[in-house]
Amino acid sequence: MRRKAPVRCGAGEKAEVITSSEPYLSLYINVDYDDDDPLTLKSDFVLSLCELVIGGKDGLSPIEKTIIDRCVRLVYRDYFTDPSPERMPILEDLYNLLRKQSEPEAQNIATALEIYVTGSLNVFNNRSNIDANNRVICFDVKELGKSLKKIAMLILQDAVWN
């Protein structure tokens, strides 16, 4: 038997994050940071995500980190010229750019991300459709499988933090 969410959202929003339907929560970027460079923060976040997904016991190599940082900056460069929600990059944009890189490490990173882009765990490969302006948002990740929970918690932490 499933327990009810501990928060009654009232005028807020309940976002039940599951693998088969909306709402969608993506690798969101906020352009209204007070003092920090949003691109640097997003690059750091994507590095953390990749570390979690493909880092293994030794973590990402310096070459892999450099490739990821380069690609994140390129993916978001066009978005910052016109930061509208429909132009927000998604994980697939990063994946496609990684595939275009010449280094074999870039191909390895893209292959490791493939299950989260076109595979069965692609729940975060969408533009967010959660109203982040709500005063209360209840994220319910109970139904996510074990392999997605750590990733979901990292993405949710980033969404709440920013």
C-alpha positions in Angstrom: 0.0 0.0 0.0 1.4 3.4 -1.0 1.5 6.1 1.6 0.2 9.5 0.7 2.6 12.4 0.2 3.4 14.1 3.5 2.6 17.5 2.1 -0.8 18.7 1.0 0.1 21.1 -1.8 -3.0 23.3 -1.7 -2.2 26.0 -4.2 1.2 24.4 -4.9 2.1 21.6 -7.2 2.6 17.9 -6.7 5.1 16.5 -9.1 5.1 12.7 -9.2 8.3 11.8 -10.9 7.9 8.4 -12.6 9.4 6.8 -15.7 6.2 6.6 -17.8 4.5 10.0 -17.8 4.5 13.7 -17.0 5.4 15.8 -15.2 8.8 16.3 -16.6 11.9 17.6 -14.7 14.9 18.2 -16.8 18.5 19.4 -16.3 17.0 22.9 -15.6 19.2 26.0 -15.7 18.2 29.2 -14.0 19.6 32.4 -15.7 18.7 34.6 -12.7 21.5 33.7 -10.3 22.5 36.6 -8.1 26.3 36.4 -8.0 27.3 33.2 -9.7 27.9 32.4 -13.3 25.0 30.1 -14.3 27.0 28.4 -17.0 29.8 27.4 -14.5 27.2 26.2 -12.1 25.4 24.1 -14.7 28.7 22.7 -15.9 29.6 21.7 -12.4 26.1 20.1 -12.0 26.5 18.1 -15.3 29.9 16.9 -14.2 28.4 15.7 -10.9 25.7 13.9 -12.9 28.2 12.2 -15.2 30.3 11.3 -12.2 27.3 9.6 -10.7 26.3 7.9 -14.0 29.7 6.9 -15.5 32.4 7.8 -13.0 32.9 4.3 -11.5 35.3 3.8 -8.6 38.0 6.1 -10.1 35.7 8.9 -11.1 35.9 10.8 -14.4 39.3 11.4 -15.9 40.6 14.9 -16.5 40.0 14.4 -20.3 36.4 13.4 -19.7 35.8 16.4 -17.4 37.2 18.7 -20.0 35.1 17.2 -22.8 31.9 17.5 -20.7 32.7 21.1 -19.6 33.3 22.1 -23.3 30.1 20.5 -24.5 28.0 21.9 -21.7 29.3 25.4 -22.6 28.6 24.9 -26.3 25.1 23.5 -25.7 24.1 26.4 -23.5 25.8 29.1 -25.6 22.9 29.5 -28.1 20.3 29.3 -25.3 21.8 32.3 -23.5 21.3 34.5 -26.6 17.6 33.9 -26.2 16.7 32.2 -22.9 13.2 31.1 -23.6 11.8 27.9 -22.1 11.2 26.2 -25.5 14.9 26.6 -26.3 16.1 25.1 -23.0 18.7 22.4 -23.8 17.8 18.9 -22.8 20.1 15.9 -22.1 19.8 14.8 -25.7 21.4 18.0 -26.9 24.4 17.3 -24.8 24.4 13.7 -26.0 24.3 14.7 -29.7 27.1 17.2 -29.2 29.2 14.6 -27.5 28.7 12.3 -30.5 30.1 15.0 -32.7 33.4 15.3 -30.8 36.5 13.6 -32.2 37.9 12.2 -28.9 37.1 8.5 -28.1 36.4 9.5 -24.5 33.5 11.7 -25.8 32.1 8.6 -27.5 32.3 6.7 -24.3 30.6 9.4 -22.3 27.8 9.6 -24.9 27.4 5.8 -24.9 27.1 5.8 -21.1 24.4 8.5 -21.3 22.5 6.8 -24.1 20.2 4.8 -21.7 19.1 8.2 -20.2 18.5 9.8 -23.5 17.0 7.2 -25.9 16.9 4.2 -23.6 14.5 2.9 -21.0 15.6 5.4 -18.4 15.0 8.6 -20.4 12.6 10.2 -17.9 14.8 13.3 -17.5 15.3 13.9 -21.3 12.5 16.4 -21.6 12.0 20.1 -21.0 10.6 20.8 -17.6 6.9 21.4 -17.4 6.8 21.9 -13.6 5.9 25.5 -12.5 9.0 26.4 -10.5 7.2 29.7 -9.5 4.8 27.8 -7.2 5.4 28.5 -3.5 5.2 24.8 -2.7 6.3 22.0 -4.9 6.1 18.4 -3.6 8.4 16.1 -5.6 7.3 12.4 -5.2 10.0 10.0 -6.3 8.7 6.9 -4.6 7.8 5.2 -7.9 11.2 5.7 -9.5 13.3 2.6 -9.8 16.5 2.1 -7.8 18.8 3.1 -10.8 17.1 6.5 -11.2 16.7 7.5 -7.5 20.2 8.9 -7.0 20.0 10.8 -10.3 16.6 12.1 -9.4 17.8 13.3 -6.0 20.7 15.1 -7.7 18.4 16.8 -10.2 15.9 17.7 -7.6 18.6 19.2 -5.3 19.8 21.3 -8.3 16.3 22.4 -9.1 15.5 23.4 -5.5 18.9 25.0 -4.9 18.6 27.2 -8.0 
